[in-house]
Structure formats: C-alpha cells, structure tokens
Amino acid sequence: MAAVPAGQVTLSDRRTSSSWCVEVGGFEIGVGAVTQAEYADVTGEWPGASRNPRRPVEGVSWFDAILFCNKLSARAGLTAAYRVAGDHVGWDTGSDGYRLPTEAEWERACRAGTSGPRYGQLDEIAWYGDNSDGRPHDVCGKLPNGWGLHDILGNVWEWCWDLYDPEVYGSYRVLRGGGWADAHWSCRASVRRRSHPTYRIDDVGFRIARG
C-alpha cells in the first residue's frame, strides 16, 4: 500500500460536459491491482480467462470486489468496510478495513500531483492496445507514477466505489484507468467508464484502499 496525501481533485465527464471539485482526505491505496494469486489466497477462486499468479485478477464484478475487501479485512482483524444485504451495499466510512477507492481518490492517486492527461509517456507506464499483444500482463511491469503506483493506467480497468450517474444509469458503478485492449485515448487520468455491478469481463479488475 502507498500513502496518498489529502488534497483537491477536479473530476470531469465528457458525456455531460461537466466538471466538479472534490476534497480528498489522506488514504492508502494498493501499489498495484489485486493479482490473481492474491485473489485466490483470500477467496479460493481463480476467475478470468487464464491462470497466472502475477497478472491482475480480471473477470470480477464490482460485487466480487466488495466481498474480497470484506474477506481481506476479516483475515487482517479489521472492521469490514461494507454491509452487504442482498443487492444493497452500505459503506461504513468509519471502518478501518479494506475497500475500493472512491472515484475522486482514484484520480488523485493516479495523477500523483500532475495535471496533464497522464503521469508519463504512455508506452513507459501502461499496457494498452498498441503494446499489450492482446492480453493483460504481470502487475508492476511498467514505470510507476510519482507516488509509486503501477498500472493505474492500462492493463485492467479498475472498479471504484461510486455510482456513475444514478438518475440515468441506476446502479451502474464507475470504472477507471483503461485496459490492455484499449486505444490510447482511454488510458488517461480523467476518462470515466461505467458498468453494471454484476458485470465481468477480461479487462476489468480492481485495487484496494484503506483509510
């Protein structure tokens, strides 16, 4: 886990041509996405299209990520961040357990104090459509950003806690970061994607946060 200092981040949405500022408190976030081996160690499951311990876990839904966080918290003796009742998930913001980052936390962590579309040259920091050879790659194989985070752009899209736009898309949750199959324009700090919380596909994973 890496520490991310408190600060302000401006989010934007191309679809609605809107932007909004968010104050983010200090928190911790995974240096890389959760790997297949880490996911299997906690859940006993190997989801996704192929088995490779060092690659990011993929083929996991938002609900799968929520349950992983609670199981990891229980193993560590921490208070679960989420209360799950059927399809309803509530977040106990006072919990010390593991959780998904909020969308604002994710973007602040991704930017690491930079203001441009990316924190470095894309081929040096991310696996994406032009260099991935049509597959995900081992985590932490590209250069990190200024706060030590690897693959926060490229390799796999990452689930965030937030609803995307509940008035229009209901329960759809936010995805960030771009993935191994995407064109360069998807692998930018500001790009937002959405999907149903039960959605599973081979270019979507997650990383964990605390605090």
mmCIF file of the C-alpha atoms, coordinates in Angstrom:
data_MODEL
# 
_entry.id   MODEL 
# 
loop_
_atom_site.group_PDB 
_atom_site.id 
_atom_site.type_symbol 
_atom_site.label_atom_id 
_atom_site.label_alt_id 
_atom_site.label_comp_id 
_atom_site.label_asym_id 
_atom_site.label_entity_id 
_atom_site.label_seq_id 
_atom_site.pdbx_PDB_ins_code 
_atom_site.Cartn_x 
_atom_site.Cartn_y 
_atom_site.Cartn_z 
_atom_site.occupancy 
_atom_site.B_iso_or_equiv 
_atom_site.pdbx_formal_charge 
_atom_site.auth_seq_id 
_atom_site.auth_comp_id 
_atom_site.auth_asym_id 
_atom_site.auth_atom_id 
_atom_site.pdbx_PDB_model_num 
ATOM 1   C CA . MET A 1 1   ? 0.000   0.000   0.000   1.00 0.00 ? 1   MET A CA 1 
ATOM 2   C CA . ALA A 1 2   ? 1.118   3.554   -0.737  1.00 0.00 ? 2   ALA A CA 1 
ATOM 3   C CA . ALA A 1 3   ? 0.096   6.694   1.151   1.00 0.00 ? 3   ALA A CA 1 
ATOM 4   C CA . VAL A 1 4   ? -1.782  9.376   -0.786  1.00 0.00 ? 4   VAL A CA 1 
ATOM 5   C CA . PRO A 1 5   ? -1.862  12.819  0.845   1.00 0.00 ? 5   PRO A CA 1 
ATOM 6   C CA . ALA A 1 6   ? -5.021  14.849  1.274   1.00 0.00 ? 6   ALA A CA 1 
ATOM 7   C CA . GLY A 1 7   ? -5.823  17.360  -1.439  1.00 0.00 ? 7   GLY A CA 1 
ATOM 8   C CA . GLN A 1 8   ? -8.282  18.529  -4.038  1.00 0.00 ? 8   GLN A CA 1 
ATOM 9   C CA . VAL A 1 9   ? -9.047  16.912  -7.388  1.00 0.00 ? 9   VAL A CA 1 
ATOM 10  C CA . THR A 1 10  ? -11.241 18.091  -10.256 1.00 0.00 ? 10  THR A CA 1 
ATOM 11  C CA . LEU A 1 11  ? -13.293 15.384  -11.937 1.00 0.00 ? 11  LEU A CA 1 
ATOM 12  C CA . SER A 1 12  ? -14.866 15.791  -15.366 1.00 0.00 ? 12  SER A CA 1 
ATOM 13  C CA . ASP A 1 13  ? -17.329 13.941  -17.554 1.00 0.00 ? 13  ASP A CA 1 
ATOM 14  C CA . ARG A 1 14  ? -17.124 14.209  -21.328 1.00 0.00 ? 14  ARG A CA 1 
ATOM 15  C CA . ARG A 1 15  ? -20.657 12.881  -21.818 1.00 0.00 ? 15  ARG A CA 1 
ATOM 16  C CA . THR A 1 16  ? -22.270 15.711  -19.856 1.00 0.00 ? 16  THR A CA 1 
ATOM 17  C CA . SER A 1 17  ? -19.529 18.321  -20.395 1.00 0.00 ? 17  SER A CA 1 
ATOM 18  C CA . SER A 1 18  ? -19.443 18.867  -16.629 1.00 0.00 ? 18  SER A CA 1 
ATOM 19  C CA . SER A 1 19  ? -16.706 19.121  -14.008 1.00 0.00 ? 19  SER A CA 1 
ATOM 20  C CA . TRP A 1 20  ? -16.668 19.244  -10.220 1.00 0.00 ? 20  TRP A CA 1 
ATOM 21  C CA . CYS A 1 21  ? -14.076 19.630  -7.464  1.00 0.00 ? 21  CYS A CA 1 
ATOM 22  C CA . VAL A 1 22  ? -13.723 17.145  -4.602  1.00 0.00 ? 22  VAL A CA 1 
ATOM 23  C CA . GLU A 1 23  ? -11.723 17.443  -1.389  1.00 0.00 ? 23  GLU A CA 1 
ATOM 24  C CA . VAL A 1 24  ? -9.972  14.134  -0.700  1.00 0.00 ? 24  VAL A CA 1 
ATOM 25  C CA . GLY A 1 25  ? -8.642  13.129  2.690   1.00 0.00 ? 25  GLY A CA 1 
ATOM 26  C CA . GLY A 1 26  ? -5.422  11.183  3.114   1.00 0.00 ? 26  GLY A CA 1 
ATOM 27  C CA . PHE A 1 27  ? -5.687  7.441   2.486   1.00 0.00 ? 27  PHE A CA 1 
ATOM 28  C CA . GLU A 1 28  ? -3.734  4.377   1.385   1.00 0.00 ? 28  GLU A CA 1 
ATOM 29  C CA . ILE A 1 29  ? -4.071  2.561   -1.923  1.00 0.00 ? 29  ILE A CA 1 
ATOM 30  C CA . GLY A 1 30  ? -2.600  -0.587  -3.429  1.00 0.00 ? 30  GLY A CA 1 
ATOM 31  C CA . VAL A 1 31  ? 0.684   -0.128  -5.278  1.00 0.00 ? 31  VAL A CA 1 
ATOM 32  C CA . GLY A 1 32  ? -0.737  -2.406  -7.967  1.00 0.00 ? 32  GLY A CA 1 
ATOM 33  C CA . ALA A 1 33  ? -4.017  -4.037  -8.872  1.00 0.00 ? 33  ALA A CA 1 
ATOM 34  C CA . VAL A 1 34  ? -5.013  -7.126  -6.890  1.00 0.00 ? 34  VAL A CA 1 
ATOM 35  C CA . THR A 1 35  ? -3.320  -10.114 -8.536  1.00 0.00 ? 35  THR A CA 1 
ATOM 36  C CA . GLN A 1 36  ? -4.844  -13.473 -9.359  1.00 0.00 ? 36  GLN A CA 1 
ATOM 37  C CA . ALA A 1 37  ? -2.746  -15.092 -6.644  1.00 0.00 ? 37  ALA A CA 1 
ATOM 38  C CA . GLU A 1 38  ? -3.858  -12.568 -4.027  1.00 0.00 ? 38  GLU A CA 1 
ATOM 39  C CA . TYR A 1 39  ? -7.481  -13.005 -5.003  1.00 0.00 ? 39  TYR A CA 1 
ATOM 40  C CA . ALA A 1 40  ? -7.213  -16.799 -4.881  1.00 0.00 ? 40  ALA A CA 1 
ATOM 41  C CA . ASP A 1 41  ? -5.475  -16.705 -1.494  1.00 0.00 ? 41  ASP A CA 1 
ATOM 42  C CA . VAL A 1 42  ? -8.389  -14.782 0.026   1.00 0.00 ? 42  VAL A CA 1 
ATOM 43  C CA . THR A 1 43  ? -11.349 -16.313 -1.846  1.00 0.00 ? 43  THR A CA 1 
ATOM 44  C CA . GLY A 1 44  ? -10.101 -19.699 -3.088  1.00 0.00 ? 44  GLY A CA 1 
ATOM 45  C CA . GLU A 1 45  ? -11.216 -18.726 -6.599  1.00 0.00 ? 45  GLU A CA 1 
ATOM 46  C CA . TRP A 1 46  ? -9.384  -18.136 -9.880  1.00 0.00 ? 46  TRP A CA 1 
ATOM 47  C CA . PRO A 1 47  ? -11.782 -16.142 -12.066 1.00 0.00 ? 47  PRO A CA 1 
ATOM 48  C CA . GLY A 1 48  ? -10.953 -14.864 -15.505 1.00 0.00 ? 48  GLY A CA 1 
ATOM 49  C CA . ALA A 1 49  ? -9.816  -16.205 -18.847 1.00 0.00 ? 49  ALA A CA 1 
ATOM 50  C CA . SER A 1 50  ? -6.439  -17.618 -17.808 1.00 0.00 ? 50  SER A CA 1 
ATOM 51  C CA . ARG A 1 51  ? -4.467  -18.506 -14.681 1.00 0.00 ? 51  ARG A CA 1 
ATOM 52  C CA . ASN A 1 52  ? -1.309  -16.537 -13.976 1.00 0.00 ? 52  ASN A CA 1 
ATOM 53  C CA . PRO A 1 53  ? -0.490  -15.608 -10.369 1.00 0.00 ? 53  PRO A CA 1 
ATOM 54  C CA . ARG A 1 54  ? 1.264   -12.297 -11.141 1.00 0.00 ? 54  ARG A CA 1 
ATOM 55  C CA . ARG A 1 55  ? -1.297  -10.917 -13.546 1.00 0.00 ? 55  ARG A CA 1 
ATOM 56  C CA . PRO A 1 56  ? -4.147  -8.733  -12.296 1.00 0.00 ? 56  PRO A CA 1 
ATOM 57  C CA . VAL A 1 57  ? -7.275  -10.587 -11.378 1.00 0.00 ? 57  VAL A CA 1 
ATOM 58  C CA . GLU A 1 58  ? -9.942  -9.977  -14.016 1.00 0.00 ? 58  GLU A CA 1 
ATOM 59  C CA . GLY A 1 59  ? -13.369 -11.286 -14.783 1.00 0.00 ? 59  GLY A CA 1 
ATOM 60  C CA . VAL A 1 60  ? -14.513 -9.945  -11.411 1.00 0.00 ? 60  VAL A CA 1 
ATOM 61  C CA . SER A 1 61  ? -17.634 -7.890  -10.798 1.00 0.00 ? 61  SER A CA 1 
ATOM 62  C CA . TRP A 1 62  ? -17.996 -4.893  -8.519  1.00 0.00 ? 62  TRP A CA 1 
ATOM 63  C CA . PHE A 1 63  ? -19.807 -7.161  -6.054  1.00 0.00 ? 63  PHE A CA 1 
ATOM 64  C CA . ASP A 1 64  ? -16.903 -9.643  -6.222  1.00 0.00 ? 64  ASP A CA 1 
ATOM 65  C CA . ALA A 1 65  ? -14.502 -6.826  -5.361  1.00 0.00 ? 65  ALA A CA 1 
ATOM 66  C CA . ILE A 1 66  ? -16.670 -5.726  -2.423  1.00 0.00 ? 66  ILE A CA 1 
ATOM 67  C CA . LEU A 1 67  ? -16.758 -9.238  -0.986  1.00 0.00 ? 67  LEU A CA 1 
ATOM 68  C CA . PHE A 1 68  ? -12.995 -9.604  -1.447  1.00 0.00 ? 68  PHE A CA 1 
ATOM 69  C CA . CYS A 1 69  ? -12.425 -6.432  0.546   1.00 0.00 ? 69  CYS A CA 1 
ATOM 70  C CA . ASN A 1 70  ? -14.570 -7.691  3.428   1.00 0.00 ? 70  ASN A CA 1 
ATOM 71  C CA . LYS A 1 71  ? -12.861 -11.092 3.458   1.00 0.00 ? 71  LYS A CA 1 
ATOM 72  C CA . LEU A 1 72  ? -9.424  -9.483  3.433   1.00 0.00 ? 72  LEU A CA 1 
ATOM 73  C CA . SER A 1 73  ? -10.453 -7.213  6.308   1.00 0.00 ? 73  SER A CA 1 
ATOM 74  C CA . ALA A 1 74  ? -11.673 -10.193 8.344   1.00 0.00 ? 74  ALA A CA 1 
ATOM 75  C CA . ARG A 1 75  ? -8.396  -12.021 7.759   1.00 0.00 ? 75  ARG A CA 1 
ATOM 76  C CA . ALA A 1 76  ? -6.443  -8.957  8.942   1.00 0.00 ? 76  ALA A CA 1 
ATOM 77  C CA . GLY A 1 77  ? -8.617  -8.486  12.038  1.00 0.00 ? 77  GLY A CA 1 
ATOM 78  C CA . LEU A 1 78  ? -10.056 -5.211  10.718  1.00 0.00 ? 78  LEU A CA 1 
ATOM 79  C CA . THR A 1 79  ? -13.625 -3.948  10.716  1.00 0.00 ? 79  THR A CA 1 
ATOM 80  C CA . ALA A 1 80  ? -15.397 -4.661  7.436   1.00 0.00 ? 80  ALA A CA 1 
ATOM 81  C CA . ALA A 1 81  ? -15.938 -1.568  5.320   1.00 0.00 ? 81  ALA A CA 1 
ATOM 82  C CA . TYR A 1 82  ? -19.127 -2.869  3.725   1.00 0.00 ? 82  TYR A CA 1 
ATOM 83  C CA . ARG A 1 83  ? -22.505 -4.057  4.954   1.00 0.00 ? 83  ARG A CA 1 
ATOM 84  C CA . VAL A 1 84  ? -23.971 -6.369  2.333   1.00 0.00 ? 84  VAL A CA 1 
ATOM 85  C CA . ALA A 1 85  ? -27.655 -7.283  2.274   1.00 0.00 ? 85  ALA A CA 1 
ATOM 86  C CA . GLY A 1 86  ? -28.616 -8.909  -0.991  1.00 0.00 ? 86  GLY A CA 1 
ATOM 87  C CA . ASP A 1 87  ? -28.002 -6.376  -3.746  1.00 0.00 ? 87  ASP A CA 1 
ATOM 88  C CA . HIS A 1 88  ? -27.647 -3.490  -1.293  1.00 0.00 ? 88  HIS A CA 1 
ATOM 89  C CA . VAL A 1 89  ? -24.163 -2.494  -0.149  1.00 0.00 ? 89  VAL A CA 1 
ATOM 90  C CA . GLY A 1 90  ? -23.581 0.163   2.503   1.00 0.00 ? 90  GLY A CA 1 
ATOM 91  C CA . TRP A 1 91  ? -20.188 1.665   3.308   1.00 0.00 ? 91  TRP A CA 1 
ATOM 92  C CA . ASP A 1 92  ? -19.169 2.194   6.930   1.00 0.00 ? 92  ASP A CA 1 
ATOM 93  C CA . THR A 1 93  ? -16.885 5.193   6.446   1.00 0.00 ? 93  THR A CA 1 
ATOM 94  C CA . GLY A 1 94  ? -15.546 4.830   9.981   1.00 0.00 ? 94  GLY A CA 1 
ATOM 95  C CA . SER A 1 95  ? -14.234 1.346   9.308   1.00 0.00 ? 95  SER A CA 1 
ATOM 96  C CA . ASP A 1 96  ? -10.518 0.569   9.293   1.00 0.00 ? 96  ASP A CA 1 
ATOM 97  C CA . GLY A 1 97  ? -10.985 -2.253  6.774   1.00 0.00 ? 97  GLY A CA 1 
ATOM 98  C CA . TYR A 1 98  ? -10.084 -2.613  3.128   1.00 0.00 ? 98  TYR A CA 1 
ATOM 99  C CA . ARG A 1 99  ? -12.325 -1.098  0.480   1.00 0.00 ? 99  ARG A CA 1 
ATOM 100 C CA . LEU A 1 100 ? -12.493 0.192   -3.076  1.00 0.00 ? 100 LEU A CA 1 
ATOM 101 C CA . PRO A 1 101 ? -11.234 3.728   -3.685  1.00 0.00 ? 101 PRO A CA 1 
ATOM 102 C CA . THR A 1 102 ? -13.759 6.408   -4.441  1.00 0.00 ? 102 THR A CA 1 
ATOM 103 C CA . GLU A 1 103 ? -13.582 7.861   -7.907  1.00 0.00 ? 103 GLU A CA 1 
ATOM 104 C CA . ALA A 1 104 ? -12.036 11.062  -6.569  1.00 0.00 ? 104 ALA A CA 1 
ATOM 105 C CA . GLU A 1 105 ? -9.460  9.100   -4.560  1.00 0.00 ? 105 GLU A CA 1 
ATOM 106 C CA . TRP A 1 106 ? -8.613  7.047   -7.625  1.00 0.00 ? 106 TRP A CA 1 
ATOM 107 C CA . GLU A 1 107 ? -7.994  10.112  -9.797  1.00 0.00 ? 107 GLU A CA 1 
ATOM 108 C CA . ARG A 1 108 ? -5.960  11.874  -7.114  1.00 0.00 ? 108 ARG A CA 1 
ATOM 109 C CA . ALA A 1 109 ? -3.838  8.737   -6.728  1.00 0.00 ? 109 ALA A CA 1 
ATOM 110 C CA . CYS A 1 110 ? -3.465  8.378   -10.487 1.00 0.00 ? 110 CYS A CA 1 
ATOM 111 C CA . ARG A 1 111 ? -2.401  11.959  -11.093 1.00 0.00 ? 111 ARG A CA 1 
ATOM 112 C CA . ALA A 1 112 ? 0.120   11.975  -8.221  1.00 0.00 ? 112 ALA A CA 1 
ATOM 113 C CA . GLY A 1 113 ? 0.287   15.764  -8.309  1.00 0.00 ? 113 GLY A CA 1 
ATOM 114 C CA . THR A 1 114 ? 0.375   16.076  -12.108 1.00 0.00 ? 114 THR A CA 1 
ATOM 115 C CA . SER A 1 115 ? -2.192  17.968  -14.160 1.00 0.00 ? 115 SER A CA 1 
ATOM 116 C CA . GLY A 1 116 ? -1.882  16.504  -17.654 1.00 0.00 ? 116 GLY A CA 1 
ATOM 117 C CA . PRO A 1 117 ? -3.767  13.556  -19.168 1.00 0.00 ? 117 PRO A CA 1 
ATOM 118 C CA . ARG A 1 118 ? -1.088  11.094  -17.966 1.00 0.00 ? 118 ARG A CA 1 
ATOM 119 C CA . TYR A 1 119 ? 1.741   10.994  -15.443 1.00 0.00 ? 119 TYR A CA 1 
ATOM 120 C CA . GLY A 1 120 ? 4.294   9.844   -18.050 1.00 0.00 ? 120 GLY A CA 1 
ATOM 121 C CA . GLN A 1 121 ? 4.832   8.573   -21.587 1.00 0.00 ? 121 GLN A CA 1 
ATOM 122 C CA . LEU A 1 122 ? 2.105   6.026   -22.253 1.00 0.00 ? 122 LEU A CA 1 
ATOM 123 C CA . ASP A 1 123 ? 4.305   3.202   -23.556 1.00 0.00 ? 123 ASP A CA 1 
ATOM 124 C CA . GLU A 1 124 ? 6.511   3.507   -20.482 1.00 0.00 ? 124 GLU A CA 1 
ATOM 125 C CA . ILE A 1 125 ? 3.711   3.452   -17.908 1.00 0.00 ? 125 ILE A CA 1 
ATOM 126 C CA . ALA A 1 126 ? 0.857   1.369   -19.321 1.00 0.00 ? 126 ALA A CA 1 
ATOM 127 C CA . TRP A 1 127 ? -0.143  -1.790  -21.144 1.00 0.00 ? 127 TRP A CA 1 
ATOM 128 C CA . TYR A 1 128 ? -2.755  -0.806  -23.729 1.00 0.00 ? 128 TYR A CA 1 
ATOM 129 C CA . GLY A 1 129 ? -3.947  -1.751  -27.199 1.00 0.00 ? 129 GLY A CA 1 
ATOM 130 C CA . ASP A 1 130 ? -0.769  -0.780  -29.054 1.00 0.00 ? 130 ASP A CA 1 
ATOM 131 C CA . ASN A 1 131 ? 1.730   -2.649  -26.868 1.00 0.00 ? 131 ASN A CA 1 
ATOM 132 C CA . SER A 1 132 ? -0.118  -5.369  -24.927 1.00 0.00 ? 132 SER A CA 1 
ATOM 133 C CA . ASP A 1 133 ? -0.090  -8.101  -27.597 1.00 0.00 ? 133 ASP A CA 1 
ATOM 134 C CA . GLY A 1 134 ? -3.793  -8.603  -26.903 1.00 0.00 ? 134 GLY A CA 1 
ATOM 135 C CA . ARG A 1 135 ? -3.509  -9.720  -23.269 1.00 0.00 ? 135 ARG A CA 1 
ATOM 136 C CA . PRO A 1 136 ? -3.003  -8.473  -19.711 1.00 0.00 ? 136 PRO A CA 1 
ATOM 137 C CA . HIS A 1 137 ? 0.496   -8.506  -18.242 1.00 0.00 ? 137 HIS A CA 1 
ATOM 138 C CA . ASP A 1 138 ? 2.091   -9.057  -14.841 1.00 0.00 ? 138 ASP A CA 1 
ATOM 139 C CA . VAL A 1 139 ? 1.468   -6.216  -12.420 1.00 0.00 ? 139 VAL A CA 1 
ATOM 140 C CA . CYS A 1 140 ? 4.172   -3.641  -11.709 1.00 0.00 ? 140 CYS A CA 1 
ATOM 141 C CA . GLY A 1 141 ? 5.950   -4.234  -15.013 1.00 0.00 ? 141 GLY A CA 1 
ATOM 142 C CA . LYS A 1 142 ? 5.764   -0.611  -16.133 1.00 0.00 ? 142 LYS A CA 1 
ATOM 143 C CA . LEU A 1 143 ? 7.125   2.568   -14.555 1.00 0.00 ? 143 LEU A CA 1 
ATOM 144 C CA . PRO A 1 144 ? 5.186   3.864   -11.528 1.00 0.00 ? 144 PRO A CA 1 
ATOM 145 C CA . ASN A 1 145 ? 3.773   7.334   -11.067 1.00 0.00 ? 145 ASN A CA 1 
ATOM 146 C CA . GLY A 1 146 ? 5.270   9.848   -8.664  1.00 0.00 ? 146 GLY A CA 1 
ATOM 147 C CA . TRP A 1 147 ? 3.613   8.228   -5.656  1.00 0.00 ? 147 TRP A CA 1 
ATOM 148 C CA . GLY A 1 148 ? 4.837   4.728   -6.508  1.00 0.00 ? 148 GLY A CA 1 
ATOM 149 C CA . LEU A 1 149 ? 1.667   3.327   -8.091  1.00 0.00 ? 149 LEU A CA 1 
ATOM 150 C CA . HIS A 1 150 ? 1.990   0.918   -11.003 1.00 0.00 ? 150 HIS A CA 1 
ATOM 151 C CA . ASP A 1 151 ? -0.536  0.183   -13.778 1.00 0.00 ? 151 ASP A CA 1 
ATOM 152 C CA . ILE A 1 152 ? -3.080  2.683   -12.551 1.00 0.00 ? 152 ILE A CA 1 
ATOM 153 C CA . LEU A 1 153 ? -3.394  3.440   -16.248 1.00 0.00 ? 153 LEU A CA 1 
ATOM 154 C CA . GLY A 1 154 ? -3.665  0.449   -18.562 1.00 0.00 ? 154 GLY A CA 1 
ATOM 155 C CA . ASN A 1 155 ? -3.587  -3.327  -18.000 1.00 0.00 ? 155 ASN A CA 1 
ATOM 156 C CA . VAL A 1 156 ? -7.094  -3.565  -16.469 1.00 0.00 ? 156 VAL A CA 1 
ATOM 157 C CA . TRP A 1 157 ? -9.876  -1.100  -15.787 1.00 0.00 ? 157 TRP A CA 1 
ATOM 158 C CA . GLU A 1 158 ? -10.451 -0.674  -12.050 1.00 0.00 ? 158 GLU A CA 1 
ATOM 159 C CA . TRP A 1 159 ? -13.732 -0.648  -10.155 1.00 0.00 ? 159 TRP A CA 1 
ATOM 160 C CA . CYS A 1 160 ? -14.407 2.355   -7.926  1.00 0.00 ? 160 CYS A CA 1 
ATOM 161 C CA . TRP A 1 161 ? -16.977 2.665   -5.161  1.00 0.00 ? 161 TRP A CA 1 
ATOM 162 C CA . ASP A 1 162 ? -19.097 5.364   -6.794  1.00 0.00 ? 162 ASP A CA 1 
ATOM 163 C CA . LEU A 1 163 ? -22.318 5.212   -8.724  1.00 0.00 ? 163 LEU A CA 1 
ATOM 164 C CA . TYR A 1 164 ? -21.733 6.623   -12.217 1.00 0.00 ? 164 TYR A CA 1 
ATOM 165 C CA . ASP A 1 165 ? -24.946 8.620   -12.707 1.00 0.00 ? 165 ASP A CA 1 
ATOM 166 C CA . PRO A 1 166 ? -27.844 7.099   -10.743 1.00 0.00 ? 166 PRO A CA 1 
ATOM 167 C CA . GLU A 1 167 ? -30.517 9.280   -12.348 1.00 0.00 ? 167 GLU A CA 1 
ATOM 168 C CA . VAL A 1 168 ? -29.602 7.988   -15.810 1.00 0.00 ? 168 VAL A CA 1 
ATOM 169 C CA . TYR A 1 169 ? -27.799 4.661   -15.264 1.00 0.00 ? 169 TYR A CA 1 
ATOM 170 C CA . GLY A 1 170 ? -29.246 3.421   -11.976 1.00 0.00 ? 170 GLY A CA 1 
ATOM 171 C CA . SER A 1 171 ? -26.880 1.077   -10.136 1.00 0.00 ? 171 SER A CA 1 
ATOM 172 C CA . TYR A 1 172 ? -24.021 1.291   -12.661 1.00 0.00 ? 172 TYR A CA 1 
ATOM 173 C CA . ARG A 1 173 ? -20.629 1.833   -10.993 1.00 0.00 ? 173 ARG A CA 1 
ATOM 174 C CA . VAL A 1 174 ? -17.562 3.752   -12.116 1.00 0.00 ? 174 VAL A CA 1 
ATOM 175 C CA . LEU A 1 175 ? -14.577 2.144   -13.834 1.00 0.00 ? 175 LEU A CA 1 
ATOM 176 C CA . ARG A 1 176 ? -11.290 3.992   -14.272 1.00 0.00 ? 176 ARG A CA 1 
ATOM 177 C CA . GLY A 1 177 ? -7.865  3.678   -15.877 1.00 0.00 ? 177 GLY A CA 1 
ATOM 178 C CA . GLY A 1 178 ? -8.196  1.975   -19.253 1.00 0.00 ? 178 GLY A CA 1 
ATOM 179 C CA . GLY A 1 179 ? -7.141  -1.563  -20.071 1.00 0.00 ? 179 GLY A CA 1 
ATOM 180 C CA . TRP A 1 180 ? -4.897  -3.742  -22.206 1.00 0.00 ? 180 TRP A CA 1 
ATOM 181 C CA . ALA A 1 181 ? -7.353  -3.752  -25.148 1.00 0.00 ? 181 ALA A CA 1 
ATOM 182 C CA . ASP A 1 182 ? -7.995  -0.004  -25.260 1.00 0.00 ? 182 ASP A CA 1 
ATOM 183 C CA . ALA A 1 183 ? -6.825  2.744   -27.575 1.00 0.00 ? 183 ALA A CA 1 
ATOM 184 C CA . HIS A 1 184 ? -4.517  5.400   -26.148 1.00 0.00 ? 184 HIS A CA 1 
ATOM 185 C CA . TRP A 1 185 ? -7.313  7.908   -25.558 1.00 0.00 ? 185 TRP A CA 1 
ATOM 186 C CA . SER A 1 186 ? -8.947  5.615   -22.965 1.00 0.00 ? 186 SER A CA 1 
ATOM 187 C CA . CYS A 1 187 ? -5.788  5.482   -20.871 1.00 0.00 ? 187 CYS A CA 1 
ATOM 188 C CA . ARG A 1 188 ? -5.999  8.955   -19.367 1.00 0.00 ? 188 ARG A CA 1 
ATOM 189 C CA . ALA A 1 189 ? -6.442  10.107  -15.783 1.00 0.00 ? 189 ALA A CA 1 
ATOM 190 C CA . SER A 1 190 ? -9.806  11.741  -16.472 1.00 0.00 ? 190 SER A CA 1 
ATOM 191 C CA . VAL A 1 191 ? -11.557 9.024   -18.508 1.00 0.00 ? 191 VAL A CA 1 
ATOM 192 C CA . ARG A 1 192 ? -14.680 7.535   -16.931 1.00 0.00 ? 192 ARG A CA 1 
ATOM 193 C CA . ARG A 1 193 ? -16.378 4.267   -17.862 1.00 0.00 ? 193 ARG A CA 1 
ATOM 194 C CA . ARG A 1 194 ? -19.454 2.665   -16.339 1.00 0.00 ? 194 ARG A CA 1 
ATOM 195 C CA . SER A 1 195 ? -20.883 -0.800  -15.950 1.00 0.00 ? 195 SER A CA 1 
ATOM 196 C CA . HIS A 1 196 ? -23.428 -2.822  -14.021 1.00 0.00 ? 196 HIS A CA 1 
ATOM 197 C CA . PRO A 1 197 ? -22.066 -4.061  -10.672 1.00 0.00 ? 197 PRO A CA 1 
ATOM 198 C CA . THR A 1 198 ? -22.551 -7.692  -11.761 1.00 0.00 ? 198 THR A CA 1 
ATOM 199 C CA . TYR A 1 199 ? -20.533 -7.218  -14.973 1.00 0.00 ? 199 TYR A CA 1 
ATOM 200 C CA . ARG A 1 200 ? -17.498 -9.456  -15.531 1.00 0.00 ? 200 ARG A CA 1 
ATOM 201 C CA . ILE A 1 201 ? -15.041 -9.229  -18.420 1.00 0.00 ? 201 ILE A CA 1 
ATOM 202 C CA . ASP A 1 202 ? -11.354 -9.925  -19.066 1.00 0.00 ? 202 ASP A CA 1 
ATOM 203 C CA . ASP A 1 203 ? -10.148 -6.312  -18.900 1.00 0.00 ? 203 ASP A CA 1 
ATOM 204 C CA . VAL A 1 204 ? -11.692 -5.291  -15.574 1.00 0.00 ? 204 VAL A CA 1 
ATOM 205 C CA . GLY A 1 205 ? -10.087 -5.742  -12.136 1.00 0.00 ? 205 GLY A CA 1 
ATOM 206 C CA . PHE A 1 206 ? -9.572  -3.569  -9.056  1.00 0.00 ? 206 PHE A CA 1 
ATOM 207 C CA . ARG A 1 207 ? -7.141  -2.292  -6.443  1.00 0.00 ? 207 ARG A CA 1 
ATOM 208 C CA . ILE A 1 208 ? -7.803  -1.821  -2.755  1.00 0.00 ? 208 ILE A CA 1 
ATOM 209 C CA . ALA A 1 209 ? -7.717  1.197   -0.479  1.00 0.00 ? 209 ALA A CA 1 
ATOM 210 C CA . ARG A 1 210 ? -7.842  1.954   3.264   1.00 0.00 ? 210 ARG A CA 1 
ATOM 211 C CA . GLY A 1 211 ? -8.383  4.994   5.428   1.00 0.00 ? 211 GLY A CA 1 
# 
